[in-house]
Amino acid sequence: MCLAFPGKIIEINGDLVKVDYGSEVREAGILGDEFKIGDYVIVQNKVVVEKVEKEKAESFLELIHGN
C-alpha cells in the first residue's frame, strides 16, 4: 500500500510542473490543461494523476504536520 501526499503546483512549463511539498519541490509531468498554479495534486511515478480539493489537501497536511 502506498500513501500519496498532496503537493501544490508552483510552476507550469509546457507539460512539466513543479510541485511544492513543503519540505521539497519536485518536477512531474502533466497530461491535459486542466491544472493551474495553486492546484493541489497527487503525483505517482513523476506524473500528476489527480487534482485534490484545496480544503481536503490542507486538512490532510494539517493533520500530518500537526499544525
Buried (B, 14 or more C-beta within 10 A) or exposed (E): EEEEBBBBBEEBEEEEBBBBEEEEEEEBEBEEEEBEEEBBBBBEEEEBEEBBEEEEBBEBBEEEEEE
